[in-house]
């Protein structure tokens, strides 16, 4: 059954222009280079999907030069007309939503519903960017000098480098690129080497729009490879802004490299997200939010729920409900919509998961729901694992770290101040939530005395975010913001302008020259 579903769905490769096994990805169009090949294997069935050439230093420089030339054209196009190009791309994504969503599911391993949902996020950010193209507002200010006018305006930066992670192989790129493009920037994208074909597909679709509008291909480019290709970008003074999504370790390296040349960076790094479950919580909401947050995308979201901080008066009841819910999860081929949980991205992720289980035992934890690697028919790739639940202490080292896998930690608390201290008592600061019907608790959680995360929710889980709000977190999550609100300002440079329409130049501190 598994192979039948996959073979039937492999028509999406042809639809996206990926029917050939090898793909060069160095420039706006395909460029079949001579560099080493990156092989993309699906965690769904372990099969080779395709190969992508690694970008060489010479090819990278060619890409940057193409982007520089394209920027000279793109920045002169009025912002609403740039928005029109993004509108057309959004329409193309609507056409290819089914095929691209299937590719995301097959190459990354998330459920088909989540794959389609990720493409829908791309469509939504295109719509947002189209509206934004007519709202890149500056301010007008009163000058202290007579017959002078002051205002500020925003200009594009130039080349925006985008480094994305495997878990959202297309959406996070679009959060950055669609806003950057509307702002007048051009983009160079280094996708994760674990999901390169998703990037090739997005580039195929975008290049079609550029070609139809007689625009330079360098407006949107991709470079492919491992961290060495990323280093070319982070160390390149021709790239004024680098937006990087990934691990905290990676983010610190990117931040140091970009800062050393006084460039800008947007960092979206790890999360260690908690839901506080109050004694007044609606347990139906708790169960839905916690389970989806913990097992969605097999626990491989930066917003995945890692910790459940539960009031001691209802701790045993919540634990029992979770223990009853987990055996009902259907784990298997994510292209089968009957399944809830797909595989981890690769064998390395499985190893990290197993190491975390051992550390939980070593540090004194006990399992409410046992974990392990799944074997047998349908699990031949070796990447399927059992979502598990463990009782732990918040201060334990393993709990302080982010394990990108479906492991949920249960922690007991006695009062709201203690719960908030547990919530904040980790190095990461991305997403957080409280389940409560107590107004005072919810307001305290959202106050300056409450959650220290970039995202704080009441009566919804930690997982996911709407594109209309600025997405990002604090502390070791990096402090970056992408997507909605006024995140567009990160992709532009601010300029203050003063116009003197008098016949004199008043000087500071009353200084005068007798000319």
C-alpha positions as CSV (number, residue, x, y, z in Angstrom):
1,X,0.0,0.0,0.0
2,X,2.8,2.4,0.9
3,X,4.6,2.0,-2.5
4,X,1.3,2.2,-4.4
5,X,0.5,5.6,-2.8
6,X,4.0,6.9,-3.4
7,X,4.3,5.7,-7.0
8,X,0.9,7.2,-7.7
9,X,1.9,10.5,-6.3
10,X,5.3,10.7,-8.0
11,X,3.6,12.5,-10.9
12,X,4.1,15.6,-8.8
13,X,7.8,15.5,-9.8
14,X,7.0,15.9,-13.5
15,X,4.5,18.6,-12.7
16,X,7.2,20.6,-10.9
17,X,9.9,20.0,-13.6
18,X,11.8,17.6,-11.5
19,X,11.5,14.5,-13.6
20,X,15.2,14.4,-14.2
21,X,17.3,12.9,-11.5
22,X,20.0,15.6,-11.6
23,X,19.3,19.3,-11.0
24,X,21.7,22.2,-11.1
25,X,20.7,25.1,-8.9
26,X,23.3,27.7,-9.0
27,X,21.6,30.5,-10.9
28,X,18.1,31.7,-11.6
29,X,17.8,29.0,-14.3
30,X,19.2,25.5,-13.9
31,X,23.0,25.3,-14.3
32,X,24.3,21.8,-14.4
33,X,27.7,22.3,-12.7
34,X,30.5,19.9,-12.2
35,X,30.5,20.0,-8.4
36,X,29.7,17.1,-6.0
37,X,26.2,15.9,-6.0
38,X,23.8,16.2,-3.0
39,X,21.5,13.2,-3.0
40,X,18.0,13.7,-1.7
41,X,16.5,10.6,-0.1
42,X,12.9,10.6,1.1
43,X,12.5,9.7,4.8
44,X,9.1,8.3,3.9
45,X,10.5,5.2,2.1
46,X,14.2,5.7,1.9
47,X,14.2,6.1,-1.8
48,X,16.4,8.5,-3.8
49,X,14.3,11.3,-5.2
50,X,16.9,13.3,-7.0
51,X,20.4,14.8,-7.0
52,X,21.5,18.5,-6.9
53,X,24.8,19.9,-7.8
54,X,26.8,21.7,-5.1
55,X,27.5,25.3,-5.8
56,X,31.2,26.0,-6.3
57,X,32.9,29.2,-5.3
58,X,33.1,30.3,-8.9
59,X,29.4,29.5,-9.4
60,X,28.5,31.4,-6.2
61,X,30.3,34.5,-7.5
62,X,28.4,34.2,-10.8
63,X,25.2,34.1,-8.9
64,X,26.1,37.2,-6.8
65,X,27.1,39.1,-9.9
66,X,23.8,38.2,-11.6
67,X,21.9,39.3,-8.5
68,X,23.8,42.6,-8.4
69,X,22.9,43.4,-12.0
70,X,19.3,42.4,-11.4
71,X,19.1,44.7,-8.3
72,X,19.9,47.7,-10.5
73,X,16.7,46.9,-12.5
74,X,14.5,45.7,-9.7
75,X,15.0,48.6,-7.4
76,X,13.8,51.1,-10.1
77,X,10.5,49.3,-10.5
78,X,7.7,51.0,-8.5
79,X,6.8,49.0,-5.4
80,X,3.2,48.4,-6.5
81,X,4.5,46.9,-9.7
82,X,6.9,44.7,-7.8
83,X,3.8,43.6,-5.8
84,X,2.1,42.7,-9.1
85,X,5.0,40.2,-9.8
86,X,4.4,38.7,-6.3
87,X,0.7,38.5,-7.0
88,X,1.4,36.5,-10.2
89,X,3.7,34.2,-8.2
90,X,1.0,33.6,-5.6
91,X,-1.4,32.6,-8.4
92,X,1.2,30.2,-9.8
93,X,1.5,28.7,-6.3
94,X,-2.3,28.2,-6.3
95,X,-1.9,26.2,-9.5
96,X,0.9,24.1,-8.2
97,X,-0.3,23.8,-4.6
98,X,-1.2,20.1,-4.8
99,X,2.1,19.0,-6.5
100,X,4.3,21.3,-4.4
101,X,2.6,20.2,-1.2
102,X,3.1,16.5,-2.1
103,X,6.8,17.2,-2.8
104,X,7.2,18.9,0.7
105,X,5.5,15.9,2.3
106,X,7.6,13.4,0.4
107,X,11.0,15.1,0.7
108,X,10.7,16.4,4.2
109,X,8.3,13.8,5.7
110,X,5.5,15.9,7.2
111,X,1.9,15.0,6.7
112,X,0.3,15.8,3.3
113,X,-2.1,18.1,5.1
114,X,0.9,20.0,6.5
115,X,2.6,20.0,3.1
116,X,-0.4,21.6,1.5
117,X,-0.7,24.0,4.5
118,X,2.9,25.1,4.1
119,X,2.2,26.0,0.4
120,X,-0.9,27.9,1.6
121,X,1.4,29.9,3.9
122,X,3.4,30.8,0.8
123,X,0.2,32.0,-0.9
124,X,-0.9,33.9,2.1
125,X,2.5,35.8,2.4
126,X,2.2,36.6,-1.3
127,X,-1.2,38.2,-0.6
128,X,0.3,40.0,2.4
129,X,3.2,41.3,0.3
130,X,1.0,42.5,-2.5
131,X,-0.9,44.7,0.0
132,X,2.4,45.8,1.6
133,X,3.7,47.0,-1.8
134,X,1.4,50.0,-1.4
135,X,2.2,50.6,2.3
136,X,5.9,51.1,2.6
137,X,5.3,54.2,4.5
138,X,7.8,56.8,5.9
139,X,7.1,59.6,8.4
140,X,7.0,63.4,8.0
141,X,8.4,65.3,10.9
142,X,8.4,69.0,11.9
143,X,11.8,70.7,11.7
144,X,13.1,73.0,14.4
145,X,14.5,75.2,11.6
146,X,12.2,77.7,9.8
147,X,11.2,76.9,6.3
148,X,12.6,73.4,6.4
149,X,10.8,70.1,5.9
150,X,11.9,66.7,7.3
151,X,10.8,63.2,6.4
152,X,12.1,59.7,6.3
153,X,11.9,57.1,3.6
154,X,12.9,53.5,3.1
155,X,15.2,52.1,0.4
156,X,16.1,48.5,-0.5
157,X,19.3,47.1,0.9
158,X,20.4,45.1,-2.2
159,X,21.0,41.3,-1.9
160,X,19.2,39.4,0.8
161,X,20.7,36.0,1.7
162,X,18.3,33.5,3.0
163,X,19.4,30.3,4.7
164,X,16.5,28.0,5.5
165,X,16.0,24.7,7.4
166,X,14.6,21.4,6.4
167,X,11.5,21.4,8.6
168,X,9.8,24.2,6.6
169,X,11.5,23.8,3.2
170,X,9.4,26.4,1.3
171,X,7.4,28.6,3.7
172,X,10.2,30.3,5.6
173,X,12.0,31.2,2.4
174,X,8.7,32.8,1.2
175,X,8.3,34.7,4.5
176,X,11.6,36.4,3.8
177,X,11.8,36.6,0.0
178,X,8.3,37.9,-0.7
179,X,8.8,40.8,1.7
180,X,12.3,41.5,0.6
181,X,11.3,41.4,-3.1
182,X,8.4,43.8,-2.6
183,X,10.9,46.1,-0.7
184,X,13.1,46.2,-3.9
185,X,15.7,43.7,-2.8
186,X,16.9,40.6,-4.7
187,X,17.3,37.3,-3.0
188,X,19.8,34.4,-2.9
189,X,18.5,31.3,-1.2
190,X,20.6,28.5,0.3
191,X,18.1,25.8,1.2
192,X,18.8,22.9,3.5
193,X,20.8,20.2,1.9
194,X,18.2,17.8,3.2
195,X,15.4,19.3,1.1
196,X,17.0,20.8,-2.0
197,X,14.3,19.7,-4.5
198,X,11.7,21.8,-2.8
199,X,13.9,24.8,-3.5
200,X,14.4,23.8,-7.1
201,X,10.6,23.5,-7.6
202,X,10.0,27.0,-6.0
203,X,12.7,28.4,-8.3
204,X,11.2,26.8,-11.4
205,X,7.8,28.4,-10.6
206,X,9.2,31.8,-9.8
207,X,11.5,31.8,-12.8
208,X,8.5,31.2,-15.0
209,X,6.9,34.4,-13.7
210,X,10.1,36.4,-14.2
211,X,10.5,35.1,-17.8
212,X,6.9,36.0,-18.6
213,X,7.5,39.5,-17.4
214,X,10.8,39.9,-19.1
215,X,12.7,40.4,-15.8
216,X,16.2,39.4,-14.9
217,X,16.6,35.9,-13.5
218,X,19.0,37.2,-10.9
219,X,16.1,38.7,-9.0
220,X,15.7,35.3,-7.3
221,X,18.5,32.7,-7.2
222,X,19.4,29.6,-5.3
223,X,22.8,28.2,-4.2
224,X,23.0,24.6,-2.9
225,X,25.4,22.8,-0.6
226,X,26.3,22.3,3.0
227,X,27.6,24.8,5.5
228,X,30.5,25.8,3.3
229,X,28.2,27.4,0.8
230,X,26.4,29.2,3.7
231,X,29.8,30.5,4.8
232,X,30.3,32.1,1.3
233,X,27.2,34.1,1.9
234,X,27.7,35.0,5.5
235,X,31.2,36.3,4.9
236,X,30.3,38.2,1.7
237,X,30.2,42.0,2.0
238,X,28.1,42.1,-1.1
239,X,25.2,40.5,0.9
240,X,24.1,43.2,3.4
241,X,21.5,41.1,5.1
242,X,21.5,37.4,5.9
243,X,18.3,35.8,7.3
244,X,19.1,32.4,8.8
245,X,16.8,29.7,10.2
246,X,18.3,26.8,12.0
247,X,19.9,25.6,15.2
248,X,21.3,27.9,17.9
249,X,24.8,26.5,17.2
250,X,24.4,27.5,13.6
251,X,22.9,30.9,14.4
252,X,25.8,31.9,16.6
253,X,28.3,31.1,13.8
254,X,26.2,33.1,11.3
255,X,25.8,36.0,13.7
256,X,29.5,36.3,14.4
257,X,30.4,36.0,10.7
258,X,27.9,38.7,9.6
259,X,28.6,41.0,12.5
260,X,32.4,40.8,11.8
261,X,31.8,42.7,8.5
262,X,29.1,44.9,10.1
263,X,26.3,43.3,8.1
264,X,22.8,42.7,9.3
265,X,21.3,39.3,10.3
266,X,17.8,38.0,11.1
267,X,18.1,34.9,13.2
268,X,15.3,32.4,13.8
269,X,16.8,29.7,15.9
270,X,15.7,27.0,18.4
271,X,12.7,26.8,20.6
272,X,11.9,25.0,23.8
273,X,8.3,25.8,24.0
274,X,6.0,25.2,27.0
275,X,2.2,25.2,27.6
276,X,1.2,26.1,31.2
277,X,-1.9,24.2,32.1
278,X,-3.9,26.1,34.8
279,X,-6.3,24.4,37.3
280,X,-9.1,26.3,35.5
281,X,-8.1,25.1,32.0
282,X,-10.5,23.6,29.5
283,X,-8.9,20.1,29.3
284,X,-10.4,19.5,25.8
285,X,-8.4,22.5,24.6
286,X,-5.3,21.3,26.5
287,X,-5.4,17.8,24.9
288,X,-5.8,19.1,21.4
289,X,-3.2,21.8,21.7
290,X,-0.7,19.7,23.5
291,X,-0.9,16.6,21.3
292,X,-0.8,18.5,18.0
293,X,2.0,20.7,19.3
294,X,4.1,17.8,20.5
295,X,3.6,15.4,17.5
296,X,2.8,17.6,14.6
297,X,5.6,17.4,12.0
298,X,7.0,14.6,14.2
299,X,8.1,17.2,16.7
300,X,10.3,18.9,14.1
301,X,8.9,22.4,14.4
302,X,10.7,25.2,16.1
303,X,7.4,26.0,17.7
304,X,6.7,22.3,18.7
305,X,5.5,21.9,22.3
306,X,8.4,20.4,24.3
307,X,7.2,21.0,27.9
308,X,3.8,20.8,29.5
309,X,3.8,22.6,32.9
310,X,0.7,21.4,34.7
311,X,-0.9,22.5,38.0
312,X,-0.5,19.9,40.7
313,X,-4.3,19.7,41.3
314,X,-5.0,18.3,37.8
315,X,-1.6,16.8,37.0
316,X,-2.7,13.2,37.3
317,X,-5.8,13.8,35.2
318,X,-4.0,15.4,32.4
319,X,-1.3,12.8,32.4
320,X,-3.9,10.0,32.2
321,X,-5.7,11.7,29.3
322,X,-2.4,12.1,27.4
323,X,-1.5,8.5,28.1
324,X,-4.9,7.4,26.6
325,X,-4.5,9.7,23.6
326,X,-1.0,8.8,22.4
327,X,-1.8,5.1,21.5
328,X,-4.5,6.4,19.2
329,X,-2.0,8.3,17.0
330,X,-1.5,6.8,13.5
331,X,2.1,6.8,12.5
332,X,3.1,6.1,8.9
333,X,3.4,7.3,5.4
334,X,2.6,11.0,5.5
335,X,1.1,10.9,2.0
336,X,-1.7,8.8,3.4
337,X,-4.1,11.4,4.9
338,X,-5.3,8.8,7.5
339,X,-1.9,9.1,9.3
340,X,-1.2,11.7,12.0
341,X,2.6,11.4,12.3
342,X,5.3,10.9,9.6
343,X,9.0,10.1,9.9
344,X,11.9,12.1,11.2
345,X,14.0,13.7,8.5
346,X,16.9,11.2,8.5
347,X,18.8,8.6,10.5
348,X,20.8,11.4,12.2
349,X,17.6,12.8,13.7
350,X,16.6,9.3,14.9
351,X,20.0,9.0,16.6
352,X,19.5,12.3,18.4
353,X,16.0,11.1,19.5
354,X,17.4,7.9,20.9
355,X,20.2,9.7,22.7
356,X,17.6,12.0,24.3
357,X,15.7,9.0,25.6
358,X,18.8,7.6,27.2
359,X,19.6,11.0,28.8
360,X,16.1,11.2,30.2
361,X,16.6,7.8,31.9
362,X,20.1,8.8,33.2
363,X,18.9,12.1,34.7
364,X,16.0,10.3,36.6
365,X,13.0,10.7,34.3
366,X,10.2,8.2,33.9
367,X,8.1,7.5,30.8
368,X,4.4,7.8,30.7
369,X,4.4,6.7,27.1
370,X,7.5,4.8,26.0
371,X,9.5,5.8,22.9
372,X,11.5,3.8,20.3
373,X,12.1,3.3,16.6
374,X,9.3,1.6,14.7
375,X,10.1,-1.4,12.5
376,X,8.2,-3.5,10.0
377,X,6.1,-2.9,7.0
378,X,5.9,0.7,6.1
379,X,8.8,1.7,8.3
380,X,11.6,0.5,6.1
381,X,13.3,3.9,5.9
382,X,14.2,3.5,9.6
383,X,13.1,7.1,10.3
384,X,9.8,6.4,12.0
385,X,9.7,6.8,15.8
386,X,7.1,6.5,18.6
387,X,6.1,9.9,20.1
388,X,6.7,9.6,23.8
389,X,5.9,11.4,27.1
390,X,8.3,11.7,30.1
391,X,8.0,13.1,33.6
392,X,11.0,15.3,34.3
393,X,12.4,18.3,36.2
394,X,12.6,21.6,34.4
395,X,16.2,22.2,35.4
396,X,17.6,19.0,34.0
397,X,20.1,19.4,31.2
398,X,18.2,17.3,28.7
399,X,15.1,19.5,29.3
400,X,17.0,22.7,28.9
401,X,18.1,21.5,25.4
402,X,15.9,21.3,22.3
403,X,15.5,17.8,20.8
404,X,14.0,18.0,17.4
405,X,11.7,15.0,17.9
406,X,8.3,14.1,19.3
407,X,9.3,14.0,23.0
408,X,6.9,15.7,25.5
409,X,8.0,16.6,29.0
410,X,5.6,16.8,31.9
411,X,6.4,19.2,34.8
412,X,4.3,19.9,37.9
413,X,3.8,23.3,39.5
414,X,1.8,24.7,42.4
415,X,1.3,28.4,41.7
416,X,1.3,30.7,38.6
417,X,4.5,32.5,39.5
418,X,6.3,29.1,39.7
419,X,4.8,28.1,36.4
420,X,6.0,31.2,34.7
421,X,9.5,30.8,36.2
422,X,9.6,27.3,34.7
423,X,8.3,28.6,31.4
424,X,11.1,31.2,31.3
425,X,13.7,29.1,32.8
426,X,15.3,27.8,29.6
427,X,17.8,29.4,27.2
428,X,15.3,29.6,24.3
429,X,12.5,32.1,23.9
430,X,10.4,31.4,20.9
431,X,6.8,30.3,21.6
432,X,4.7,29.9,24.8
433,X,1.1,29.4,25.8
434,X,-1.1,29.2,28.8
435,X,-4.4,27.2,29.1
436,X,-6.6,29.0,31.6
437,X,-10.1,30.5,32.1
438,X,-8.7,32.8,34.8
439,X,-8.4,36.4,33.5
440,X,-5.8,37.3,36.1
441,X,-3.6,34.4,35.1
442,X,-3.8,35.1,31.4
443,X,-3.1,38.8,31.8
444,X,-0.1,38.1,34.1
445,X,1.2,35.6,31.5
446,X,1.0,38.3,28.8
447,X,2.5,41.1,30.9
448,X,6.1,42.1,31.3
449,X,6.2,39.8,34.4
450,X,5.0,36.9,32.3
451,X,6.3,35.0,29.3
452,X,9.7,36.1,27.9
453,X,9.1,34.6,24.5
454,X,8.5,36.4,21.2
455,X,5.1,34.6,20.9
456,X,2.7,34.2,23.8
457,X,-0.7,32.6,23.4
458,X,-3.8,32.1,25.6
459,X,-5.9,29.0,25.1
460,X,-4.2,27.9,21.9
461,X,-1.0,25.8,21.7
462,X,2.6,26.9,20.9
463,X,2.8,25.4,17.4
464,X,2.4,27.5,14.3
465,X,1.8,31.2,13.7
466,X,-0.3,33.4,11.5
467,X,1.6,35.3,8.7
468,X,0.0,38.6,9.8
469,X,2.1,38.7,13.0
470,X,5.8,39.2,13.3
471,X,7.3,35.7,13.8
472,X,10.4,35.2,16.0
473,X,11.7,34.9,19.5
474,X,14.1,36.2,22.2
475,X,17.2,35.0,24.0
476,X,18.9,32.1,22.2
477,X,16.2,32.0,19.6
478,X,18.0,35.0,18.1
479,X,15.7,38.0,18.3
480,X,14.8,38.0,14.7
481,X,11.4,38.8,13.2
482,X,9.9,37.6,9.9
483,X,6.6,37.7,8.0
484,X,3.9,40.1,9.1
485,X,3.5,43.3,11.1
486,X,6.3,45.8,10.4
487,X,8.9,43.1,9.7
488,X,9.4,44.6,6.3
489,X,11.6,47.3,7.8
490,X,14.4,44.7,8.4
491,X,14.8,44.3,4.7
492,X,15.2,48.1,4.0
493,X,17.5,50.9,5.0
494,X,16.0,54.1,6.6
495,X,17.0,57.5,5.3
496,X,16.2,60.8,7.0
497,X,15.8,63.7,4.5
498,X,15.7,67.5,5.2
499,X,14.7,70.0,2.6
500,X,15.5,73.7,3.0
501,X,13.2,75.9,1.0
502,X,14.4,79.2,2.6
503,X,17.1,81.5,1.4
504,X,19.4,80.9,4.4
505,X,21.2,77.9,6.1
506,X,20.7,78.2,9.9
507,X,23.7,76.6,11.6
508,X,23.8,74.7,14.8
509,X,24.6,76.5,18.1
510,X,24.1,79.9,16.3
511,X,27.4,79.7,14.5
512,X,27.7,82.3,11.7
513,X,30.1,82.8,8.8
514,X,30.6,86.3,7.3
515,X,30.9,85.4,3.6
